[in-house]
Amino acid sequence: MCGIEFPTDPNLLVGLDNADDAGVYKISDDLAIIQTVDFFTPIVDDPYWFGQIAAANAMSDIYAMGGMPKTAMNLVGFPVREMDISVLRKIIQGGVDKMREAGVVLVGGHTIEDSELKYGLSVTGFIHPEKILIKRNLKAGDRLVLTKPLGTGIINTAIKGGLASPEAVERATRSMAGLNKTAADVMGRFQVHACTDITGFGFLGHLAEMVVGSQCSVRIYSQSVPILPETRALASMGLVPAGAYNNKKFRLSMIELKATVDPILLDIFFDPQTSGGLLMSVAQNYTSDLVKSMRKSGIKDAFIVGEIIDGPSERIILE
């Protein structure tokens, strides 16, 4: 990275060289810690919901690695001269309530005065060193399972323009605030080879990170990918965030779009998500039972969305 030489340690199991969702450091033969950090500016108007969403988003990387978050520290930038302190109190309360739901303890944090409101968490989790899930471990024959619907970036763009219905706002907000805890719990009971969570690079952007270097390709069942209601209509109106176009430009060379697939899906599949679902590569003979278990546990939007194939090398085929 920019010619900088970073410190090394033999106990660092996942670090900058791996470019994964979080870092993992081995403590003992049966314990490793997972560390991650994330924060951003408000994406919804309600400060309490913003706090919940930011906390859920920050903890998601721990779940994507197969671990469980345990402690967190708040990261806050607050325009104290422009906003009443009650706004910050509501944000923090939303974050604390989401941490309590996750079984996470808040141990501290840092706040600065900033012209732009920001909130997030630094999170530490636990995992067994032999049970770490990384992005780049796809196996030919695996099936891909996604646990949350796409479209939060497009709906948030529509919200800014006053064009999203109250129902769309409600559904997107609750989806973003939802923890990936249950999905990770269920995932841990099955043979899962690789996992990531869907955030700023969108569904196809994060999938591309899994595909690069795998010597495999992926076939996506486009009609099976869960999408939030109204997303397709809003995307067709041009309410697509700039990030989606940046994501598409970066990874489009890997994509093969079949003639039967609606091109608008490409915008939706590259839509940058906030606190999206888990995307996991599951051994084929476990996939149906995993999805059934997800839905029985309340994850109604868990779907099989694709399969890993033996080539052509490192392509994503939308069918």
N, C-alpha and C positions, 0 to 999 in steps of 0.2 A: 504493500500500500504506500504509494508516493515515495518509495525508496527508503522508508523508515524501517529500521531493524527493531523488532519488538522482543521483550524478554521471553524466554522459553522455560518450560517446566515439564518434566516427564509425567506429572500427574494431571496436566491439562489435557483432558480427553477430547473436548470439542472447543476450538478457539477460532482465532481469525483465519487460520489456514483453511478451515472447513466452511466458513461463511454460512453457518446454519442459523436456526431461529434463536438460539441462546448459547451461552458458554457453559461448559460442564467441567468441573474440577473434582478429581477423585480424592476423597478423604480417607477411605479405608477400603478393604476388599469388598465390603457390602454397602458402602455409602458414598455417594457423590452429591455435590451441590450443583444446582442449575441457576445461572444468573442472567437476568435480562433487565432492560429498562425501556420505557416508552412514555411519551407525553405528547400532547398536541393542543391546538386551539379548539374552542367550542365548535361542535358540529350540530348541536341542537340548542334551542333557546332556553330550555328549562335547566337551571344550574344543577339541580339534584340528579336529573337523568344524565347530564353531562358527566357528573362525577361517577355514576355507575358505569357508563360506557367506557370512560377512560380507564377505570380500574379493571374492568373485564378484559379490555384490549391488552393491557399490560401483562395480566396474568396468563393470557392465552398462549404465549410462547413456551411457558413451563409445561402446559398440558400437551402442546405439540411435540415436545421432546419425550413424552411418556411419563413425566414426573408430576408431582403435586406441589403447588406453591405453599410456603410455610410462613415467611415473613415479608414485609414490604415497608418501603419508606416513601413518603410523599415528596413529589417534586412540583413546586408551584411558582408561577410567575404571575403577579397580580398588580393591576393598575390601581393602586390604593387611592390615588387622587381623583380617579374618574368613576370608580365603582364603590358602592357601599359594601362594607365588610360582611354584611349578611349574605351576599352572593357567594363569597368564598366559603362561608360556613355551610351553605347548602351543598356546594360542590364537594367539600370534604365529607359531609354526612353521607352523600351518595356513594362516595368511594369507600367509606368505612362500612356501610351496610353491605356493599358488594364483597368486601373482604371478609366480613363476618359470614356471609353465605358460603364463601369458599373455604372457611376454616383457616384464614390467614390472620396473623397478628401484625398490627402496625407498630413498628419499633422506633420510628423517628421520621426525619425528612428535612427538607430545606426549602425555604421560601425567599424569593427576591421580589423587589418592586420592579415591574416591567410595564411597558406601554401596551403590551398585548397579553391578554389572559391566556395562561397555559396551565395544564394540570396532567399529571400522570404518576407513575410509580416505578421505583426500582424494586424488583422482586427476586427473592431467593427461594428455590424449591429443592426437594430431595428426590433422589432416584437411585436405584441399584446400578452400579457401573455396567453390568451386563445386560441391562434392559433399556438402554438409551435408544431412542428412535431419532434417526437423522433423515434429512431430505433425500439424499442420494443413495438409496439402497433398493431401487425398483427391481422386481423380479419378473421375468417374462411369464405370462399366465396369470399374474395377479389381477385383481379387480380394484378399481378406484372407487372409494366411497366418500361423499361429501355430506357434511352434517348441518349446514345452514344454507338458506337460499341466498342468491346473489341479488345485487341491485341497490345496496345502501348508498353508494356514491351518486348514482343517478337520481335517486329519490332525494338525497340531501341537496343536490343541485336544484331540483324542482322546488324544494322547500324554500330555498333562497329567493326563487322567483315567484313564490306564492302560488305555485301550480300543482302542488301535491295535495291530494285529498286528506282529510283528517284520518281516514282509515289507513292510508299508505304511510302517513307519518307515524301513527301508532304502531303499525306492524314493523316498520323499519327500526324504530326506537327500541322496541322490546327485543328484536333480534340482536341488535348491537349490544344491548345490556345483558344479554344472556351469557352465562358462563359456559365454557367448554368442559367444565368439570365432569358432568355426567357422561359426555361423549368419551372423555379420557378414561373414566372408570370402566366403561364397557369395552373400549379398545384394548385395555390391559388384559382382558380375558381371552383374547383371540390372537392368532398369528398374524401380526401386522409387521411388515418389513420396513416401511418408510412412512413418514408423516410430516406435514407442515400445516400452518394455519393460513387462511386466506385474508390478506390485508392489503397494503397499498399497491402492490403490483398486480392485483386482480387474480382471478381464477387461473387464467392462462399464463400470467407472468410467474406466479408461484409454482405452477405445474412445470413450466419451462426450467425453473431452477432444479426441480427433481430430475428432469430428463437429461439435462446437460451432463455429459460424462458417464451416462448409464449404459451406453451402447444399446439401448432399447428405444422404442418409440411407443406412442400412446394413441389409442383410438378412443375418441370421446363420443358418447351417445348424446348428441346435442339436445334431443327432446327430453332426455331424462334429467338434465341438470335443473335443480330447483331454482326458481326465480321469484322474487317478491312480486305480488300483484301490482299492476300499473307500470312496472319497470319497462316492459317492452313498448308500451304506448308512449311513455315519457322519452325513451331513447329515440323513438321514431320522430319525435318532435324536435330532436336536436339537443335535448337536455342531458348531454354527456359531459362529464368533467374533463378538464384538460389532461388530467393524469391518465385517463383512459387512452387518449391519443398518444401520449408519451410511452405508455406501456406497450401499445400496439406497434409503434415505430421500432421499439427496441427488440421485440421478439417476433415480429411478423414473418421473418425469414424462416422460422421453424414451423409455421402453420400451413397446413394443407386443408383448404375449405372445399368440401364437396358441393357440387352444383345444387343439391337438394336442400342445403342449409341456408336459412334466412341470414343475409349478411349483417342484419342488425344485431344478431347474436354475438358477433365478433366484438362489437362495442360493449355489450353486456358482460361478456366473458373477460374483457380486459378492464372492466370498471373497477377502480380502486375501492376496496372494501375497508370498513372500519369494524374491528372486532368480529371478523367473519368466522366461518366454521373451520373444522379440521378437515383436511384432505389426506386420506390414508390409502396406502397400497397394501391390500389384504390378500393373503393366500386364497386362491379361488374357492377351495372347498370349505372355507370358513365364512365366505362373504354373506351368503343368505342368512345364516344364523346371527352374524354380527348386526346386520340391518334390522332383523326382527327384534333383537335385544335392544337396539337403539330406540326403536319405536315403542317397545314395551316400557322403556324407561322414560318416555315422554319426548324423545327427539323425533318429532313427526316428519321433519324435512330431511331425514337421512335417506340418501338414494345412491344406488350404484350408477356411476356416471361415466365409466369407461373401463378399458382394459389395457394391460401392458403387453406389447407385442415385440417380436424379434426383429424388427426393422420394417422399413428402411431406418437407418440409424438416426436417432435423436430428432424425430419428427413428431408433431402433434397433429393428428388427423381428425377433423371435425366431420362427423357423419350424421 
